[in-house]
Amino acid sequence: MKILLLGATGFLGRRLATKLRSEGLDVVPVAKSLGTDLRDHRQFKAVFEKNPGLNVVVHAAAFIGGIKFGLDHPAEIFYSNTLLSANLFELAREFGIRRVVNPIPNCSYPRDVFPEFREELWWEGPLDDSVLAYGLVRKASYVQSLAYYRQYGLETINLIVPNMYGPGDHFDEVRSHALGALVMKIARAKKLGEPSAVIWGSGKPVREWLYVDDCVEAIRRALSIPHYVEPINIGVGSGVSIAELAELIKREIGFTGEFEFDTSKPDGAPHKVMNIERCKQVFGWAPQTSLQEGVRKTVRWYLENAIDSR
């Protein structure tokens, strides 16, 4: 197995490369930071030409950030991610790739599916406007994978994943997802001795969080399971409100101040929790890291590596 890993220098890509190589697999890393713009068909094609024998592609590349970044850059998000997917599947076909593993964010689910996201409801309504550009273009990558399977026999395992977190995540107020941004803000507030920390939104939306190493394990398993056409939810099957998540992080950091909820900032969809029965059936496995354990590891890494007092 010779694996082309897209987005190899990103949060997920770095952890995935380490895991696959530790198992003796041949991984070819590619990323914009390594000199290849995957939106450029010519540059992307050159990667295949320089690496004969590739037979699997893992699509861990994306142009995206947190909710504010998504609202501020919808055109760039749509354009960049459309080109990424379009080039990927066409070149995979051209160079005889056997399988693509394609993680898709769970913001591709309709906004109002409740109480849980089930795969059979994936097409049952409109997406939340805050994630429309990214969610729709990534959902379209599933349609493209299905088209390439029906016409050319190219296999794709499509994994629907919630927000990820863990050591090595991006900690930035704009580009981070909520958990990373909360760790950064609360740690900074403690370091500066501030009486409070500001949290964007009402704190009420419920989110599911997937520890990065559990996503890595799902992708590793997806390399070799029998082909499965339909999308598969990969998650923990439960969620917490942003306010509850903030309290958990607060305890781990040891912050004693209060929270101020800035309701002028958008909340996004009210409830995003996935049913994971299909994951258990197809993989014979489900993610194992509890939120408390994952947050503890994430906070420890941040305090040791990325503390910022700006």
C-alpha positions as CSV (number, residue, x, y, z in Angstrom):
1,M,0.0,0.0,0.0
2,K,1.4,3.4,-1.1
3,I,-0.6,6.3,0.4
4,L,-0.8,9.8,-0.9
5,L,-1.6,12.0,2.1
6,L,-3.2,15.3,1.2
7,G,-2.9,18.0,3.9
8,A,0.0,16.2,5.5
9,T,1.2,19.2,7.5
10,G,-2.2,20.0,9.0
11,F,-3.5,19.1,12.4
12,L,-5.0,15.8,11.3
13,G,-2.4,15.1,8.6
14,R,0.6,15.2,10.9
15,R,-1.0,12.8,13.4
16,L,-2.1,10.5,10.6
17,A,1.3,10.4,8.9
18,T,3.0,9.5,12.2
19,K,0.5,6.6,12.8
20,L,0.7,5.2,9.3
21,R,4.5,5.3,9.2
22,S,4.7,3.6,12.6
23,E,2.9,0.7,11.1
24,G,5.4,0.5,8.2
25,L,3.1,2.0,5.6
26,D,4.6,4.0,2.7
27,V,3.3,7.6,3.0
28,V,3.8,10.3,0.4
29,P,3.1,13.7,2.1
30,V,1.7,16.6,0.1
31,A,0.6,20.0,1.2
32,K,0.7,23.6,0.2
33,S,3.4,24.2,2.8
34,L,5.4,21.5,1.2
35,G,5.3,23.3,-2.2
36,T,2.2,21.9,-3.9
37,D,-1.0,23.9,-4.4
38,L,-3.6,21.1,-4.8
39,R,-6.0,23.6,-6.4
40,D,-3.6,23.7,-9.4
41,H,-4.3,20.7,-11.6
42,R,-0.8,20.8,-13.1
43,Q,1.0,20.9,-9.7
44,F,-1.3,18.2,-8.3
45,K,-0.8,15.9,-11.4
46,A,3.0,16.3,-11.0
47,V,2.8,14.6,-7.6
48,F,1.3,11.5,-9.1
49,E,3.8,11.5,-11.9
50,K,6.8,11.7,-9.5
51,N,5.4,8.9,-7.2
52,P,4.6,5.8,-9.3
53,G,2.8,3.0,-7.5
54,L,0.4,5.1,-5.5
55,N,-2.8,3.2,-4.9
56,V,-4.6,5.0,-2.0
57,V,-5.3,8.7,-1.4
58,V,-6.3,10.2,2.0
59,H,-8.0,13.5,1.6
60,A,-7.0,15.4,4.8
61,A,-6.6,18.8,3.1
62,A,-9.1,21.7,3.5
63,F,-9.3,25.4,3.4
64,I,-11.4,26.2,6.4
65,G,-11.4,27.7,10.0
66,G,-13.9,28.4,12.7
67,I,-17.4,29.9,12.4
68,K,-16.2,33.5,11.9
69,F,-13.7,32.5,9.3
70,G,-16.4,30.6,7.4
71,L,-18.7,33.7,7.5
72,D,-15.9,36.0,6.4
73,H,-14.5,33.9,3.5
74,P,-17.3,31.9,2.0
75,A,-16.3,32.4,-1.7
76,E,-12.7,31.4,-1.0
77,I,-13.8,28.4,0.9
78,F,-16.2,27.3,-1.8
79,Y,-13.7,27.9,-4.7
80,S,-10.6,26.3,-3.0
81,N,-12.4,23.2,-1.7
82,T,-14.2,22.7,-5.0
83,L,-10.9,22.7,-6.9
84,L,-9.3,20.4,-4.3
85,S,-12.0,17.7,-4.7
86,A,-12.4,18.0,-8.5
87,N,-8.7,17.6,-9.0
88,L,-8.4,14.7,-6.6
89,F,-11.0,12.4,-8.1
90,E,-10.1,13.1,-11.7
91,L,-6.4,12.4,-11.0
92,A,-7.2,9.4,-8.9
93,R,-9.1,8.0,-11.9
94,E,-6.4,8.9,-14.4
95,F,-3.6,7.3,-12.3
96,G,-5.5,4.1,-11.3
97,I,-5.9,4.8,-7.6
98,R,-7.7,1.9,-5.9
99,R,-9.3,3.8,-3.0
100,V,-9.8,7.3,-1.6
101,V,-10.6,8.0,2.1
102,N,-12.6,11.2,2.3
103,P,-13.4,12.7,5.7
104,I,-16.4,15.1,5.4
105,P,-17.4,17.5,8.2
106,N,-20.7,16.9,10.0
107,C,-21.7,20.5,9.1
108,S,-22.8,18.9,5.9
109,Y,-25.9,17.7,7.8
110,P,-29.2,19.7,7.6
111,R,-29.4,22.3,10.3
112,D,-32.7,21.1,11.9
113,V,-32.1,17.3,12.1
114,F,-32.9,16.4,15.7
115,P,-32.1,14.7,18.1
116,E,-29.3,13.1,16.3
117,F,-27.6,13.1,12.8
118,R,-28.3,9.7,11.1
119,E,-26.9,9.0,7.7
120,E,-30.3,8.4,6.2
121,L,-31.3,12.0,7.1
122,W,-28.2,13.5,5.4
123,W,-30.3,14.9,2.5
124,E,-33.3,15.9,4.5
125,G,-33.1,19.7,4.6
126,P,-31.0,22.9,4.2
127,L,-27.6,23.4,5.9
128,D,-27.0,26.1,8.5
129,D,-26.2,29.4,6.7
130,S,-23.0,29.8,8.8
131,V,-21.5,26.7,7.2
132,L,-23.3,26.6,3.9
133,A,-20.3,27.1,1.6
134,Y,-18.0,24.6,3.2
135,G,-20.7,22.1,4.2
136,L,-22.2,22.0,0.7
137,V,-18.9,21.7,-1.2
138,R,-17.7,18.9,1.0
139,K,-21.1,17.2,0.6
140,A,-20.7,17.5,-3.1
141,S,-17.4,15.5,-2.8
142,Y,-19.5,12.5,-1.8
143,V,-21.6,13.0,-4.9
144,Q,-18.4,13.1,-6.9
145,S,-17.1,10.0,-5.3
146,L,-20.3,8.2,-6.1
147,A,-20.2,9.3,-9.7
148,Y,-16.6,8.1,-10.1
149,Y,-17.4,4.8,-8.5
150,R,-20.4,4.2,-10.8
151,Q,-18.6,5.2,-14.0
152,Y,-15.0,4.2,-13.3
153,G,-15.1,1.8,-10.3
154,L,-13.0,4.1,-8.1
155,E,-13.7,3.2,-4.4
156,T,-14.2,5.9,-1.8
157,I,-14.8,5.5,1.9
158,N,-16.7,8.7,3.0
159,L,-16.4,9.4,6.7
160,I,-18.6,12.1,8.3
161,V,-16.7,13.5,11.3
162,P,-17.5,16.2,13.9
163,N,-15.1,18.9,15.0
164,M,-11.8,17.4,16.0
165,Y,-9.5,18.5,18.8
166,G,-6.3,17.4,20.5
167,P,-2.6,18.1,21.0
168,G,-1.2,20.1,18.1
169,D,-4.5,21.7,17.2
170,H,-4.7,25.3,15.8
171,F,-5.2,27.7,18.7
172,D,-6.4,30.9,17.1
173,E,-9.5,33.1,17.8
174,V,-10.6,33.1,14.2
175,R,-9.3,29.9,12.6
176,S,-9.9,27.6,15.5
177,H,-13.0,25.6,16.2
178,A,-14.7,26.3,19.5
179,L,-12.7,24.0,21.7
180,G,-9.3,25.2,20.6
181,A,-10.4,28.9,20.9
182,L,-11.8,28.2,24.4
183,V,-8.5,26.6,25.6
184,M,-6.6,29.6,24.3
185,K,-8.9,32.2,25.8
186,I,-9.3,30.6,29.2
187,A,-5.5,29.8,29.5
188,R,-4.7,33.4,28.6
189,A,-7.2,34.8,31.0
190,K,-5.7,32.8,33.8
191,K,-2.1,33.7,32.9
192,L,-3.0,37.4,32.9
193,G,-5.1,37.2,36.1
194,E,-8.2,38.5,34.3
195,P,-11.6,38.2,36.2
196,S,-13.4,36.8,33.2
197,A,-13.1,35.3,29.7
198,V,-15.3,36.1,26.8
199,I,-17.0,33.3,24.9
200,W,-18.5,33.9,21.5
201,G,-22.3,33.2,21.2
202,S,-24.8,32.2,23.8
203,G,-23.1,29.0,25.0
204,K,-26.2,27.0,24.3
205,P,-25.3,25.1,21.0
206,V,-24.6,21.4,21.6
207,R,-21.5,20.0,19.8
208,E,-19.9,16.6,19.5
209,W,-16.1,16.4,19.7
210,L,-13.8,13.8,18.2
211,Y,-10.3,13.3,19.6
212,V,-7.9,13.5,16.7
213,D,-6.3,10.1,17.4
214,D,-9.7,8.5,17.1
215,C,-10.2,10.0,13.7
216,V,-6.7,8.8,12.8
217,E,-7.7,5.3,13.8
218,A,-11.0,5.5,11.8
219,I,-9.0,6.5,8.7
220,R,-6.5,3.8,9.2
221,R,-9.3,1.2,9.4
222,A,-10.9,2.7,6.3
223,L,-7.9,1.8,4.2
224,S,-8.7,-1.9,4.3
225,I,-12.3,-2.4,5.1
226,P,-14.6,-3.8,2.4
227,H,-15.9,-1.0,0.1
228,Y,-18.9,0.7,1.6
229,V,-20.7,3.2,-0.7
230,E,-22.8,5.1,1.8
231,P,-21.3,7.7,4.2
232,I,-20.4,6.6,7.7
233,N,-20.7,8.7,10.8
234,I,-17.5,8.7,12.9
235,G,-18.0,10.2,16.4
236,V,-18.7,9.5,20.0
237,G,-22.5,9.6,19.7
238,S,-23.0,12.3,22.4
239,G,-22.5,16.1,22.8
240,V,-22.1,18.9,25.2
241,S,-23.1,22.6,25.1
242,I,-20.4,25.2,24.5
243,A,-21.0,26.4,28.1
244,E,-20.5,22.9,29.5
245,L,-17.4,22.5,27.4
246,A,-16.1,25.9,28.7
247,E,-16.6,24.7,32.3
248,L,-14.7,21.5,31.6
249,I,-11.8,23.4,30.2
250,K,-11.9,25.9,33.0
251,R,-11.5,23.1,35.6
252,E,-8.6,21.5,33.7
253,I,-6.8,24.9,33.4
254,G,-7.6,26.0,36.9
255,F,-9.2,29.3,35.9
256,T,-11.3,30.8,38.8
257,G,-12.9,33.7,36.9
258,E,-16.3,34.0,35.2
259,F,-17.5,33.7,31.6
260,E,-19.1,36.5,29.6
261,F,-21.2,35.3,26.6
262,D,-21.0,37.6,23.7
263,T,-24.4,37.0,22.0
264,S,-23.5,39.4,19.2
265,K,-21.5,36.6,17.8
266,P,-23.2,33.8,15.8
267,D,-24.1,30.4,17.4
268,G,-24.4,28.3,14.3
269,A,-26.7,25.2,14.3
270,P,-28.3,24.6,17.7
271,H,-27.5,20.8,18.0
272,K,-25.0,18.6,16.2
273,V,-24.7,15.1,17.6
274,M,-24.3,11.9,15.4
275,N,-25.7,8.4,15.6
276,I,-22.7,6.0,15.3
277,E,-24.5,2.6,14.9
278,R,-23.3,2.3,11.3
279,C,-19.7,3.0,12.4
280,K,-20.0,0.1,14.9
281,Q,-21.4,-2.2,12.3
282,V,-19.0,-1.5,9.5
283,F,-15.8,-1.1,11.5
284,G,-16.6,-3.3,14.5
285,W,-15.2,-0.3,16.5
286,A,-16.1,3.1,17.8
287,P,-13.9,6.0,19.1
288,Q,-12.7,5.4,22.6
289,T,-11.4,8.7,24.0
290,S,-13.7,10.4,26.5
291,L,-14.1,14.2,26.3
292,Q,-12.6,14.7,29.8
293,E,-9.5,12.6,28.9
294,G,-9.1,14.3,25.5
295,V,-9.5,17.8,27.0
296,R,-7.0,17.0,29.7
297,K,-4.4,15.9,27.1
298,T,-5.2,19.0,24.9
299,V,-4.9,21.5,27.7
300,R,-1.6,19.9,28.9
301,W,-0.1,20.1,25.4
302,Y,-1.2,23.7,25.0
303,L,0.2,24.9,28.3
304,E,3.5,23.2,27.5
305,N,3.8,24.3,23.9
306,A,1.6,27.2,22.9
307,I,0.8,29.5,25.8
308,D,0.2,33.0,24.6
309,S,-0.4,36.1,26.8
310,R,-1.2,38.6,24.0
